[in-house]
């Protein structure tokens, strides 16, 4: 598998349609600029949908990729190693923040077990049926995956994207349910951005103390030594320093761009996967939005490299797709405003132009009289 092939498959959202959307925006009754960034979002959606006016976002879907990471054994996470099962269980039971938000916003949720470290019998068949392996390797001393497992995970993500696009999903909110995932994500970002471990090491969604932060920084430093020799091959990089869930998310992001399906990214894990995907296909980020600032330095580094500006900054660090899901109503509001606000009456616009011309002529005449 060569992810560079996606570079020829992914095209940017239609520039001509975006110009048409911008021209339509100029004709609306609300003055240009009065809606701030909502104008930009509406025009972006128009280009993605190839539709003017933009269509409402009616079938969003929350997609969560789940997995455990062996590096969590080092005590680099606020949750116990192998604890991603509990995160999945909380979403299924409706007791996690993202489950509450999804229920409130009426957004269906799909959980994909890619590499949970638990018995498959503990979870529904619809969740575990795609599992690639049980847990990913400890990236500071060993590869996260074999080359075959990495390719399998990437193809799984691509297949999930195709299923969502074929089912009519018109926008995806992407998140992860992982323990140790932020350590792997920070390693990928540091490797791709050429930065030191301390620059990208954060405290994760559950929060860690200073000693755990130092252990995490050391783990990322050791993982970086193993990542740098394989930077030229994205699949090998994901196998060496990523994980099955991260590889699946990367494949999902790339195939979503191929299928012209917009995606809202959540935190550092989805940002790291997006950065790997951008390395393979430079146009792919044009199909993504950054939902929120997670507070993770690696996320800021990755988003800056991709020129993506988060929609929200509310200090939400819980992860699991919550921040991206909070941004969904903003995107839906932008689509509704762009589609439903009335345009100015042509006659009124002409009258205003004539009045402006008359005022200009009066000013010129007054200037002549003063002279």
VENBELFEN-V701917 format. One record per residue. N is the residue number from 1. OMEGA is omega in degrees with one decimal (NA if undefined). Layout:
[[N;OMEGA] [N;OMEGA]]
This chain:
[[1;177.5] [2;-177.5] [3;178.8] [4;177.8] [5;179.8] [6;-178.8] [7;179.3] [8;-175.8] [9;-174.0] [10;175.5] [11;178.3] [12;171.1] [13;-171.0] [14;-179.1] [15;178.4] [16;177.8] [17;179.3] [18;177.0] [19;176.5] [20;178.6] [21;177.9] [22;178.3] [23;177.4] [24;179.2] [25;179.3] [26;-176.5] [27;-177.1] [28;-178.2] [29;177.9] [30;-175.9] [31;176.2] [32;-180.0] [33;-176.7] [34;179.9] [35;175.6] [36;-175.0] [37;177.7] [38;175.5] [39;-179.1] [40;179.6] [41;179.1] [42;178.9] [43;177.1] [44;178.8] [45;177.3] [46;179.9] [47;-180.0] [48;-178.9] [49;-172.5] [50;-175.3] [51;171.0] [52;-0.1] [53;-178.5] [54;175.9] [55;177.5] [56;174.2] [57;-171.3] [58;-178.2] [59;175.4] [60;178.4] [61;172.7] [62;179.5] [63;-177.2] [64;176.3] [65;-172.4] [66;177.7] [67;174.1] [68;-179.1] [69;-177.2] [70;-178.8] [71;178.3] [72;177.6] [73;-178.2] [74;-178.9] [75;-178.3] [76;-176.2] [77;175.2] [78;178.0] [79;-179.4] [80;176.5] [81;-178.1] [82;-174.9] [83;-179.3] [84;176.8] [85;-178.8] [86;177.4] [87;179.0] [88;-179.1] [89;-179.4] [90;177.4] [91;179.8] [92;180.0] [93;178.9] [94;-174.6] [95;179.9] [96;179.5] [97;-177.4] [98;178.1] [99;177.6] [100;-179.4] [101;179.7] [102;178.0] [103;-179.2] [104;-177.5] [105;-179.7] [106;178.9] [107;177.6] [108;-175.4] [109;175.6] [110;177.8] [111;-179.7] [112;175.1] [113;178.6] [114;-176.6] [115;175.2] [116;179.4] [117;179.2] [118;177.5] [119;-178.3] [120;-176.9] [121;-178.0] [122;-174.9] [123;179.3] [124;179.7] [125;-179.1] [126;179.7] [127;-169.0] [128;-169.9] [129;-178.4] [130;-172.5] [131;179.5] [132;178.9] [133;179.1] [134;-178.5] [135;176.2] [136;-175.0] [137;-179.1] [138;-166.4] [139;178.7] [140;-177.4] [141;-178.1] [142;177.6] [143;176.9] [144;-174.9] [145;165.8] [146;178.6] [147;-179.8] [148;179.0] [149;178.4] [150;179.0] [151;178.3] [152;-179.2] [153;178.7] [154;179.6] [155;175.8] [156;178.0] [157;177.4] [158;-179.4] [159;178.3] [160;178.2] [161;178.5] [162;179.5] [163;-179.8] [164;179.3] [165;-179.0] [166;-178.5] [167;177.9] [168;176.4] [169;-176.6] [170;173.1] [171;-178.1] [172;168.6] [173;-170.6] [174;177.3] [175;-179.5] [176;172.4] [177;-172.4] [178;170.7] [179;-173.8] [180;-176.6] [181;-179.3] [182;177.0] [183;176.6] [184;-179.7] [185;179.5] [186;177.0] [187;179.3] [188;-179.1] [189;179.8] [190;-179.5] [191;-176.3] [192;-179.5] [193;177.9] [194;-178.5] [195;-179.5] [196;-177.8] [197;-176.3] [198;-178.4] [199;-173.2] [200;-175.1] [201;177.6] [202;-175.3] [203;173.5] [204;-177.4] [205;-178.3] [206;179.2] [207;178.6] [208;178.6] [209;-174.8] [210;-179.6] [211;177.5] [212;178.0] [213;178.9] [214;175.8] [215;178.7] [216;179.0] [217;178.8] [218;178.9] [219;178.2] [220;177.8] [221;179.9] [222;178.5] [223;178.8] [224;179.2] [225;-179.6] [226;-176.4] [227;-171.0] [228;179.8] [229;-175.8] [230;-177.3] [231;-176.8] [232;-177.3] [233;-175.4] [234;179.5] [235;179.1] [236;178.1] [237;177.9] [238;178.5] [239;-176.6] [240;-167.8] [241;-178.5] [242;-178.0] [243;-176.2] [244;-179.8] [245;178.8] [246;177.7] [247;179.0] [248;178.7] [249;178.3] [250;177.2] [251;178.7] [252;-178.6] [253;-179.4] [254;-178.4] [255;175.1] [256;177.7] [257;176.0] [258;-177.2] [259;177.4] [260;-179.3] [261;-178.0] [262;-178.1] [263;170.2] [264;178.4] [265;179.7] [266;-172.6] [267;-172.2] [268;-178.2] [269;179.1] [270;177.7] [271;178.5] [272;178.3] [273;177.6] [274;179.3] [275;175.3] [276;179.7] [277;178.1] [278;178.8] [279;179.7] [280;-175.4] [281;-170.9] [282;179.0] [283;-172.6] [284;-178.3] [285;178.0] [286;-179.3] [287;-175.3] [288;170.0] [289;172.5] [290;-173.2] [291;-172.6] [292;174.3] [293;-176.4] [294;-176.3] [295;178.2] [296;-179.0] [297;179.0] [298;177.3] [299;179.8] [300;179.9] [301;-178.3] [302;-179.0] [303;177.4] [304;178.8] [305;-178.6] [306;-179.6] [307;176.5] [308;-179.6] [309;-178.3] [310;-179.9] [311;-174.5] [312;173.1] [313;-176.9] [314;-179.9] [315;179.5] [316;-178.3] [317;-173.4] [318;179.6] [319;176.6] [320;-179.5] [321;-174.6] [322;-178.4] [323;178.5] [324;179.8] [325;176.2] [326;-180.0] [327;-176.9] [328;179.2] [329;177.4] [330;178.4] [331;178.4] [332;177.3] [333;178.6] [334;179.5] [335;-179.0] [336;-179.8] [337;-178.8] [338;-176.3] [339;-167.0] [340;177.4] [341;-177.3] [342;174.3] [343;176.5] [344;175.9] [345;-178.7] [346;-178.5] [347;179.9] [348;179.1] [349;179.5] [350;177.9] [351;179.8] [352;179.7] [353;179.3] [354;178.2] [355;179.3] [356;178.7] [357;-179.4] [358;178.7] [359;179.6] [360;178.9] [361;178.9] [362;178.6] [363;179.7] [364;179.5] [365;178.7] [366;179.4] [367;179.3] [368;-179.3] [369;179.1] [370;179.5] [371;NA]]
